[in-house]
Amino acid sequence: MSTPPEPHADTPRHDPFAALRLANYRWYAAGFLTSACGLQMLATAVGWEVFERTKDPLHLGYTGLARALPVMLLALPGGHVADVFNRRWIIMISQALFAVAAFLLAWWSWASGPIWLVYVLLALMGCLRALNGPARGAFLPLIVPGKDFHNVVTWSTGIFHLSGVAGPLIAGWLIGQTGVAHWVYVGTGCATLVFSLSMLFIRPLTKQTPAGKMTVESMLSGLGFVYRDKPVFGAIVIDCVGVLLGGATALLPMFAEDILKVGPEGLGLLRASTFMGAAMMSLVLAFLPPFKNAGRTFLIAVALWGVAGIAFGLSTSFWVAMVFLFLQGAIDNVSVVIRHILVQARTPDHLRGRVSAVNTMFIEISNELGAFESGIVAKWLGPVLSVVTGGIGTLCVVGIVAATNKPLRELKTMTMPED
């Protein structure tokens, strides 16, 4: 008798650890994890120190504004720089300059410098993010095979969110033990230098496709591409507006001190909860094959993220608040993975820097202007109403996009081309 063929014998078996088997990616991941952890430490410490010194939630909003404005102004030219110049060197230099800014923040904290100076230094870091973000987004497809890109993105988001667990916990512990923040900033400076040095060991598999001379038209070509590609446009817009309205991160120092009464250690745990949920979801996604109904999954994930945000805003128990932040992080990671793969898979290499710049610009604007918006609404209505109304707004945006963007709603799979 002949042996019957095994079902799906021609289907490649999914390897959840494909990314970690790549030497290039291991070097990238080690540096990225260290740097991201340091920057999360800095974000936690700055929020704590500014609120401790001012006792005004509006100043928490100002920190977000200081970081967002440079990205709004410089992301598009920064994306063109990433398409013209060597992306690896852009990452190396910008990470080294992150270290300089972090060491200056340490001096500011140690010397009890004027509060306006922290906004200047945060704005400097915003300028660096306008260069670093597009370069990193466009560099990753050059150093890994296209067939492994889905797994690489999943692990990268997991690494970022793992840093979000460790960074706030380390910052909260250091501040709780010493009562000061400047040692946190020193640690951030050392961490970003590690990422800069790790780039020396990475060898791109694909040569970067050069872009032409920088003009206004060429800088705007990334925006044009995003607008014409309806799934990419819808994914970026819904994520941007959702985070802009529904983000609660900027108000966590206020929740920790005034509502939940848990101090700096509790603040570190609250910040870590979101990232812990996202890191756990990344591990789950690494073991799953690529999404088969990516558009529908994306829309459902953003809607559930808004619901979890509303539940957090209504929480009066520290542990209940942590649970909903954990769930919000886990749900958010699904939409992050889909959006990042979608953007890179549908963009030709000569435009990847500029399209990544658009993505970076919207992410940074939504995160940081969301912090500013949250601070203003919290000043007028209080932190609870600020978070709850933001979550309701997110649900409204999801409904509008789901009804009006059929290409996104019906998007199935996303395939990364083999360059």
Secondary structure, DSSP 4 states (H G I P E B T S, - for coil): -PPPPPTTTTSPPP-TTTGGG-HHHHHHHHHHHHHHHHHHHHHHHHHHHHHHHH--HHHHHHHHHHHHHHHHHHHHHHHHHHHHS-HHHHHHHHHHHHHHHHHHHHHHHHTT--HHHHHHHHHHHHHHHHHHHHHHHHHHHHHS-GGGHHHHHHHHHHHHHHHHHHHHHHHHHHHHHHS-SHHHHHHHHHHHHHHHHHGGG---SSPPPPP----HHHHHHHHHHHHHSHHHHHHHHHHHHHHHHH--GGGHHHIIIIIS--HHHHHHHHHHHHHHHHHHHHHHHHTSPPPSSHHHHHHHHHHHHHHHHHHHHT--SHHHHHHHHHHHHHHHHHHHHHHHHHHHHTS-HHHHHHHHHHHHHHHHHHHHHHHHHHHHHHHHH-HHHHHHHHHHHHHHHHHHHHHH-HHHHT---------
